[in-house]
Amino acid sequence: MELLPLLSWLLLAFASSYLAHLAVSRRRRSRCYLLGYACHKPSDDRKVTTEMAGAVIERNKRLGLPDYRFLLKVIVNSGIGEHTYSPRNVLDGREESATHLDALDEMDAFFDDAVARVFATTGVSPRQVDLLVLNVGSFSPAPSLASRVASRFGMRDDVMAYNLSGMGCSAGLVSVDLARRVMLTRPGATMALVVTSESCAPNWYNGTDKSMMLGNCLFRCGGAAALLTNDPALRGRAKMELKCLVRAHIGAHDDAHAAAVHREDADGRLGVSLSKNLPKAAVRAFTENLQRLAPRILPASELARFTFRLLARKLLRHGGRKVVKFEGPKIDFKTGVDHFCLHPGGTAVIDAVRKNLGLNGYDVEPATMTLHRWGNTSASSLWYVLSYMEAKRRLKAGDRVLMVTFGSGFKCNSCYWEVTKDLDDAGVWEDCIDDYPPATMVNPYTEKFGWVNDLQGQGGAGFPF
């Protein structure tokens, strides 16, 4: 009789110990560290100079004078320089006859540079990778590009490979989120490789639909590869630790869903159409994301201040009119964020985020300079912005970094990192970081094509994502 209570206590103690072990194990697996990343720098013979940009536009004989002026105005107001990169088929004058091989060659050049370099700089072997997540939005061959990476780098037979497509410019953080969630389901430490790029070679638009012509002016070749792990033993080697990631998807709204669509124009030519509702969709998705993000990253004092001002504003209203002039409340994100890593989708995108968050020129400098040097490289753009911050030695141990990106669907994704050590790797900016920011921001396209701003007609940088 006395043995039964003893066994019960032993079983209870064992169960408690086991549950505690599971809790600790899950907490360890929930960690996500950035070991390293590498951005793709194409060869110099793929640079898009002002002369090349003008020549590509002039090659399209379908364009009338208004179309020609429109495209030149977009380029002039785009904020990009003449050191961005194009796929070889466009440089060779074959933008209307791109082949499947052109697209694969563009991807292979990226893999052989960025993916190989992230392994070399971190000392991680491809055989150590347990999880592979790849996203390329508008090119999905068979076998998949994820399989191509696994084959090219000789990864293990049991590597878990995921291939994402159609996710737009916000796919980079979608991939990080997927990797983080999969790591939670695995019993032990996991090494994850996240590969992010976009395929430009087969996606050049050759028609005359203005809503589909914007992308040609801003989207450029690029890509990035990042190694993530949840192994606490590797924290000392990591650059940053992921604290939270928030995703907002407002695709249930018809206007937001149709804001950026890959479709055929009236003549059957494929391209990405950007609707007039896109800025509205971006603001709605951005607001939805920030409402869920703010309570997770801002100090209680700032949240209390904002709540007080919001209530005061409502109390000072009477009959629908303000009794006392009272400035609308705004959350100060700088109370919880040291660095803002914003998607360089275009000058309009950067300016909109700057105004909404109350940022200054220093805060948006990394995104602005990335747009100028690399153009919009779609989902990989954020890594170029982060690399700029690191090259400028802005990132110190304990600093907090907020990444914000947008994408078709319509989506706004954000993630919040804590820097684990002082960072100073110049990466792809090594040969030019001292030139940024320039003393005077002279756009070579303005110098060559600035006369179009004096002409009447439609134009602008738009919101390409």
C-alpha positions as CSV (number, residue, x, y, z in Angstrom):
1,M,0.0,0.0,0.0
2,E,2.8,2.4,0.8
3,L,4.5,1.6,-2.6
4,L,1.6,3.1,-4.6
5,P,1.9,6.6,-3.2
6,L,5.7,6.5,-3.7
7,L,5.2,5.4,-7.4
8,S,2.7,8.1,-7.9
9,W,5.1,10.7,-6.6
10,L,7.9,9.3,-8.8
11,L,5.7,9.4,-11.8
12,L,4.6,12.9,-11.0
13,A,8.2,14.0,-10.6
14,F,9.2,12.4,-13.8
15,A,6.3,13.9,-15.7
16,S,7.1,17.4,-14.3
17,S,10.7,17.0,-15.2
18,Y,9.8,15.8,-18.7
19,L,7.4,18.7,-19.3
20,A,10.0,21.2,-18.0
21,H,12.5,19.7,-20.4
22,L,10.0,20.1,-23.2
23,A,9.4,23.7,-22.3
24,V,13.1,24.5,-22.2
25,S,13.7,22.6,-25.4
26,R,10.9,24.5,-27.2
27,R,12.2,27.8,-25.9
28,R,15.6,27.0,-27.2
29,R,14.1,25.9,-30.6
30,S,12.1,29.2,-30.7
31,R,15.4,31.1,-31.0
32,C,16.4,32.3,-34.4
33,Y,19.9,33.6,-35.1
34,L,21.3,35.2,-38.3
35,L,24.7,33.6,-38.7
36,G,25.5,35.5,-41.9
37,Y,24.2,36.7,-45.3
38,A,25.6,37.5,-48.7
39,C,24.2,39.8,-51.4
40,H,24.7,39.1,-55.1
41,K,26.9,41.5,-57.1
42,P,26.6,40.7,-60.8
43,S,29.6,41.3,-63.1
44,D,30.4,44.8,-64.2
45,D,29.5,44.1,-67.9
46,R,25.9,43.8,-66.8
47,K,25.6,47.4,-65.5
48,V,22.8,49.6,-66.9
49,T,24.2,53.0,-67.9
50,T,22.0,55.9,-68.9
51,E,22.9,55.3,-72.5
52,M,21.8,51.6,-72.2
53,A,18.6,52.6,-70.5
54,G,17.8,55.0,-73.3
55,A,18.7,52.5,-76.0
56,V,16.5,49.8,-74.5
57,I,13.5,52.2,-74.5
58,E,14.3,53.3,-78.1
59,R,14.4,49.7,-79.3
60,N,10.7,49.2,-78.5
61,K,9.2,50.5,-81.8
62,R,5.7,50.1,-80.4
63,L,6.2,53.2,-78.2
64,G,4.8,56.5,-79.4
65,L,6.1,59.9,-78.3
66,P,3.8,60.0,-75.2
67,D,5.0,56.6,-74.1
68,Y,8.6,57.5,-74.7
69,R,8.2,60.6,-72.6
70,F,6.4,58.7,-69.9
71,L,9.2,56.1,-69.5
72,L,11.9,58.8,-69.5
73,K,10.0,60.7,-66.7
74,V,9.8,57.5,-64.7
75,I,13.5,56.9,-65.0
76,V,14.4,60.5,-64.2
77,N,12.2,60.4,-61.0
78,S,13.1,56.9,-60.0
79,G,16.0,57.6,-57.7
80,I,18.2,54.9,-59.3
81,G,21.8,55.5,-60.6
82,E,23.7,53.9,-63.4
83,H,25.4,51.1,-61.5
84,T,22.4,48.8,-61.4
85,Y,22.4,45.4,-63.2
86,S,20.4,43.9,-66.0
87,P,20.0,40.3,-67.3
88,R,22.2,39.6,-70.3
89,N,19.4,39.0,-72.7
90,V,18.2,42.6,-72.3
91,L,21.8,43.9,-72.8
92,D,22.1,41.8,-75.9
93,G,18.8,43.2,-77.3
94,R,16.9,39.9,-76.8
95,E,14.3,41.1,-74.3
96,E,11.5,40.0,-76.5
97,S,12.9,36.5,-77.1
98,A,14.2,35.4,-73.7
99,T,14.7,31.7,-73.4
100,H,14.4,29.3,-70.5
101,L,18.1,29.0,-70.5
102,D,18.5,32.8,-70.0
103,A,16.4,32.6,-66.8
104,L,18.5,29.6,-65.5
105,D,21.8,31.3,-66.4
106,E,20.7,34.4,-64.4
107,M,19.8,32.2,-61.4
108,D,23.0,30.2,-61.6
109,A,25.2,33.4,-61.6
110,F,23.4,34.4,-58.4
111,F,23.8,31.0,-56.8
112,D,27.5,30.7,-57.7
113,D,28.1,34.1,-56.1
114,A,25.9,34.8,-53.1
115,V,25.1,31.2,-52.0
116,A,28.7,30.1,-52.3
117,R,29.9,33.2,-50.5
118,V,27.6,32.8,-47.5
119,F,29.0,29.3,-47.0
120,A,32.6,30.6,-47.3
121,T,32.2,33.6,-44.9
122,T,30.3,31.6,-42.2
123,G,32.4,28.4,-42.4
124,V,29.2,26.4,-42.7
125,S,29.2,23.5,-45.1
126,P,26.3,22.8,-47.5
127,R,26.2,19.3,-45.9
128,Q,25.3,21.0,-42.6
129,V,22.1,22.5,-44.0
130,D,19.0,20.9,-42.6
131,L,16.4,23.2,-44.1
132,L,16.4,25.1,-47.4
133,V,13.8,27.8,-48.3
134,L,14.0,29.5,-51.6
135,N,11.8,32.3,-53.1
136,V,11.9,33.5,-56.6
137,G,8.6,35.1,-57.5
138,S,8.1,34.9,-61.2
139,F,10.1,31.9,-62.3
140,S,9.2,28.4,-61.2
141,P,11.0,25.7,-63.4
142,A,10.9,21.9,-62.8
143,P,12.9,20.6,-61.1
144,S,12.5,23.6,-58.7
145,L,15.1,26.2,-58.1
146,A,15.4,24.8,-54.5
147,S,16.3,21.5,-56.0
148,R,18.8,23.2,-58.3
149,V,20.5,24.7,-55.2
150,A,20.5,21.4,-53.4
151,S,22.1,19.7,-56.4
152,R,24.5,22.4,-57.2
153,F,26.0,22.5,-53.6
154,G,25.7,18.7,-52.8
155,M,23.3,19.0,-49.9
156,R,22.2,16.0,-47.9
157,D,19.5,13.6,-49.0
158,D,17.3,14.5,-46.0
159,V,17.4,18.3,-46.5
160,M,14.0,19.8,-46.2
161,A,13.5,22.0,-49.3
162,Y,10.8,24.5,-49.8
163,N,10.3,26.5,-53.1
164,L,8.1,29.7,-52.9
165,S,6.8,31.6,-55.9
166,G,4.4,34.4,-56.6
167,M,5.0,36.1,-53.2
168,G,6.3,39.4,-54.6
169,C,8.8,41.7,-52.9
170,S,7.8,40.7,-49.4
171,A,8.8,37.1,-50.0
172,G,12.2,37.4,-48.2
173,L,10.5,37.8,-44.8
174,V,7.9,35.2,-45.7
175,S,10.9,32.8,-46.2
176,V,12.5,33.8,-42.9
177,D,9.1,33.2,-41.2
178,L,8.7,29.8,-42.8
179,A,12.3,28.8,-41.8
180,R,11.6,29.9,-38.2
181,R,8.4,28.0,-37.9
182,V,9.8,24.8,-39.4
183,M,12.7,25.0,-37.0
184,L,10.2,24.9,-34.1
185,T,8.9,21.5,-35.3
186,R,12.3,19.8,-35.4
187,P,13.6,18.1,-32.2
188,G,17.1,19.4,-32.3
189,A,19.2,22.3,-33.5
190,T,18.6,23.3,-37.2
191,M,20.7,25.0,-39.8
192,A,18.5,26.8,-42.4
193,L,19.6,28.4,-45.7
194,V,17.2,31.1,-47.0
195,V,17.7,32.1,-50.7
196,T,16.0,35.1,-52.1
197,S,16.0,36.6,-55.6
198,E,13.8,37.5,-58.6
199,S,14.0,36.5,-62.2
200,C,14.3,39.5,-64.6
201,A,15.5,37.7,-67.8
202,P,12.1,36.4,-69.0
203,N,9.9,39.1,-67.4
204,W,10.7,42.2,-69.4
205,Y,7.5,43.9,-70.6
206,N,7.5,44.9,-74.2
207,G,4.1,46.5,-74.6
208,T,2.6,50.0,-74.2
209,D,0.3,49.6,-71.2
210,K,1.5,52.4,-68.8
211,S,0.5,50.4,-65.7
212,M,2.8,47.6,-66.8
213,M,5.8,49.7,-68.0
214,L,6.9,51.0,-64.6
215,G,8.6,47.7,-63.6
216,N,11.2,47.9,-66.4
217,C,12.5,51.2,-65.0
218,L,13.1,50.1,-61.4
219,F,13.5,46.4,-61.1
220,R,17.1,45.2,-61.4
221,C,19.0,41.9,-60.9
222,G,20.1,40.9,-57.5
223,G,19.6,38.3,-54.8
224,A,20.7,37.3,-51.3
225,A,21.4,34.2,-49.3
226,A,21.2,34.0,-45.5
227,L,22.0,31.3,-42.9
228,L,19.7,31.0,-39.9
229,T,19.9,28.7,-36.9
230,N,18.2,28.0,-33.6
231,D,21.3,26.5,-32.0
232,P,22.1,28.5,-28.9
233,A,25.6,27.3,-29.0
234,L,26.1,29.4,-32.2
235,R,24.8,32.6,-30.7
236,G,28.3,33.9,-30.2
237,R,29.0,33.6,-33.9
238,A,25.6,35.2,-35.0
239,K,25.2,38.7,-36.3
240,M,21.6,39.2,-35.0
241,E,18.8,37.5,-33.1
242,L,15.2,37.5,-34.5
243,K,12.9,38.9,-31.8
244,C,9.6,38.9,-33.6
245,L,8.1,38.8,-37.1
246,V,4.7,40.1,-38.1
247,R,2.8,39.5,-41.3
248,A,-0.2,41.3,-42.6
249,H,-2.1,40.1,-45.7
250,I,-5.2,42.1,-46.9
251,G,-5.8,40.1,-50.0
252,A,-9.5,39.6,-49.0
253,H,-10.1,43.1,-50.2
254,D,-10.6,43.1,-54.0
255,D,-8.8,46.4,-54.7
256,A,-5.8,45.2,-52.6
257,H,-5.7,41.8,-54.3
258,A,-5.6,43.5,-57.7
259,A,-3.1,46.2,-56.8
260,A,-0.2,44.3,-58.4
261,V,-1.0,41.6,-60.9
262,H,1.0,39.5,-63.4
263,R,-1.3,39.5,-66.5
264,E,-1.5,39.9,-70.2
265,D,-2.2,43.3,-71.8
266,A,-4.7,43.9,-74.6
267,D,-2.1,42.5,-77.1
268,G,-1.3,39.4,-75.1
269,R,2.0,40.6,-73.8
270,L,2.9,39.5,-70.2
271,G,3.8,42.0,-67.5
272,V,3.1,43.2,-64.0
273,S,0.2,45.7,-63.8
274,L,0.3,48.2,-61.0
275,S,-3.1,49.7,-60.3
276,K,-3.9,53.2,-59.0
277,N,-5.2,51.5,-55.8
278,L,-1.7,50.3,-55.0
279,P,-0.7,53.2,-52.7
280,K,-4.0,52.9,-50.8
281,A,-3.5,49.1,-50.4
282,A,0.1,49.7,-49.2
283,V,-1.0,52.2,-46.5
284,R,-3.8,49.8,-45.4
285,A,-1.4,46.8,-45.1
286,F,1.2,49.0,-43.4
287,T,-1.3,50.2,-40.8
288,E,-2.5,46.7,-40.2
289,N,1.0,45.5,-39.6
290,L,2.1,48.3,-37.3
291,Q,-1.0,47.9,-35.1
292,R,0.1,44.4,-34.3
293,L,3.8,45.1,-34.3
294,A,3.8,48.1,-31.9
295,P,2.7,46.4,-28.7
296,R,5.5,43.8,-29.2
297,I,8.5,46.1,-29.7
298,L,7.7,49.4,-28.0
299,P,8.2,50.2,-24.3
300,A,5.1,50.5,-22.1
301,S,5.8,54.2,-21.5
302,E,5.4,54.9,-25.2
303,L,2.3,52.8,-25.6
304,A,0.8,54.6,-22.5
305,R,1.7,58.0,-23.9
306,F,0.0,57.2,-27.2
307,T,-3.1,55.8,-25.5
308,F,-3.4,58.9,-23.3
309,R,-3.1,61.3,-26.3
310,L,-5.6,59.2,-28.3
311,L,-8.2,59.4,-25.4
312,A,-7.5,63.1,-24.9
313,R,-8.1,63.7,-28.5
314,K,-11.5,62.0,-28.4
315,L,-12.5,63.7,-25.1
316,L,-11.7,67.1,-26.6
317,R,-14.2,66.6,-29.4
318,H,-17.7,67.8,-29.1
319,G,-20.5,67.4,-31.6
320,G,-18.1,66.0,-34.2
321,R,-15.9,69.1,-34.0
322,K,-12.7,69.8,-32.0
323,V,-13.3,72.1,-29.0
324,V,-9.5,72.6,-28.6
325,K,-6.9,72.3,-31.3
326,F,-5.1,69.1,-30.6
327,E,-2.5,67.4,-32.7
328,G,-3.3,63.9,-33.7
329,P,-1.4,61.2,-31.7
330,K,1.5,59.4,-33.3
331,I,3.5,56.5,-32.0
332,D,7.2,57.2,-31.8
333,F,8.8,54.0,-33.1
334,K,12.2,55.4,-32.4
335,T,11.6,54.6,-28.7
336,G,11.9,50.9,-29.6
337,V,13.9,50.9,-32.9
338,D,17.4,52.1,-33.5
339,H,17.6,51.4,-37.3
340,F,15.0,51.2,-40.0
341,C,15.6,48.7,-42.8
342,L,13.0,49.8,-45.4
343,H,12.2,48.2,-48.7
344,P,13.6,50.4,-51.5
345,G,10.7,49.8,-53.8
346,G,10.9,53.4,-55.2
347,T,11.2,56.9,-54.0
348,A,7.5,57.1,-53.4
349,V,7.6,53.9,-51.2
350,I,10.5,55.3,-49.1
351,D,8.9,58.7,-48.7
352,A,5.5,57.2,-47.7
353,V,7.1,55.1,-45.0
354,R,9.3,58.0,-43.8
355,K,6.2,60.2,-43.3
356,N,4.1,57.5,-41.7
357,L,6.8,56.7,-39.1
358,G,8.1,60.2,-38.6
359,L,11.6,59.4,-39.8
360,N,14.4,61.7,-41.0
361,G,16.9,61.6,-43.8
362,Y,19.4,59.6,-41.7
363,D,16.8,56.9,-41.0
364,V,16.0,56.4,-44.7
365,E,19.5,56.9,-46.0
366,P,20.2,53.2,-46.3
367,A,17.1,52.5,-48.3
368,T,17.6,55.6,-50.5
369,M,21.3,54.7,-51.2
370,T,20.4,51.1,-51.9
371,L,17.8,52.2,-54.5
372,H,20.4,54.4,-56.1
373,R,23.2,51.8,-56.2
374,W,21.2,48.5,-56.8
375,G,17.7,49.5,-57.9
376,N,14.7,47.5,-56.7
377,T,16.0,43.9,-56.5
378,S,12.6,42.7,-55.2
379,A,12.5,40.5,-52.1
380,S,16.3,40.6,-51.7
381,S,16.4,44.4,-51.4
382,L,16.2,44.4,-47.6
383,W,19.5,42.5,-47.3
384,Y,21.3,45.2,-49.4
385,V,19.9,47.8,-47.1
386,L,21.1,45.9,-44.0
387,S,24.5,45.5,-45.7
388,Y,24.7,49.3,-46.2
389,M,24.1,49.8,-42.4
390,E,26.8,47.2,-41.6
391,A,29.3,48.7,-44.1
392,K,28.7,52.2,-42.5
393,R,29.4,50.6,-39.1
394,R,26.0,51.7,-37.8
395,L,25.1,48.4,-36.2
396,K,26.4,47.9,-32.6
397,A,25.7,45.2,-30.1
398,G,22.3,45.6,-28.5
399,D,20.9,47.8,-31.3
400,R,17.4,47.0,-32.6
401,V,16.7,46.8,-36.3
402,L,13.2,46.9,-37.9
403,M,12.8,45.5,-41.4
404,V,9.7,46.5,-43.3
405,T,8.7,45.3,-46.8
406,F,5.7,45.2,-49.1
407,G,4.5,42.8,-51.7
408,S,1.7,41.9,-54.1
409,G,-1.3,40.1,-52.6
410,F,-1.3,42.6,-50.9
411,K,1.1,42.2,-48.0
412,C,3.2,44.1,-45.5
413,N,5.7,42.1,-43.5
414,S,8.1,43.2,-40.8
415,C,10.6,41.7,-38.5
416,Y,12.5,42.9,-35.5
417,W,16.2,42.0,-34.9
418,E,18.6,42.6,-32.0
419,V,22.3,43.0,-33.0
420,T,24.4,40.5,-31.0
421,K,27.8,42.1,-31.7
422,D,29.4,45.1,-33.4
423,L,29.2,44.6,-37.2
424,D,31.5,46.1,-39.8
425,D,31.5,43.8,-42.8
426,A,31.2,46.0,-45.9
427,G,30.0,43.1,-48.1
428,V,28.9,44.1,-51.6
429,W,29.4,47.8,-50.7
430,E,33.1,47.3,-50.1
431,D,34.3,49.0,-53.3
432,C,31.9,52.0,-53.2
433,I,30.7,52.6,-49.6
434,D,32.9,55.7,-49.2
435,D,31.0,57.3,-52.1
436,Y,27.7,57.1,-50.2
437,P,25.9,59.3,-49.5
438,P,27.3,61.6,-52.1
439,A,27.8,65.3,-51.2
440,T,25.3,66.2,-53.8
441,M,22.8,63.6,-55.1
442,V,23.1,64.0,-58.9
443,N,21.0,61.6,-60.9
444,P,22.7,60.8,-64.2
445,Y,19.3,60.1,-65.7
446,T,18.2,63.7,-64.8
447,E,21.3,65.1,-66.5
448,K,20.6,63.2,-69.7
449,F,16.8,63.0,-69.8
450,G,15.8,65.8,-67.4
451,W,14.2,67.8,-70.2
452,V,11.2,65.5,-70.1
453,N,10.1,67.0,-66.8
454,D,9.3,70.2,-68.6
455,L,6.9,68.4,-70.9
456,Q,3.3,67.9,-70.2
457,G,2.1,64.3,-69.7
458,Q,1.8,61.5,-67.2
459,G,4.8,60.4,-65.3
460,G,6.2,59.6,-61.9
461,A,8.1,56.9,-60.0
462,G,4.9,55.0,-59.0
463,F,4.9,52.2,-56.4
464,P,6.5,49.2,-58.0
465,F,6.9,46.3,-55.6
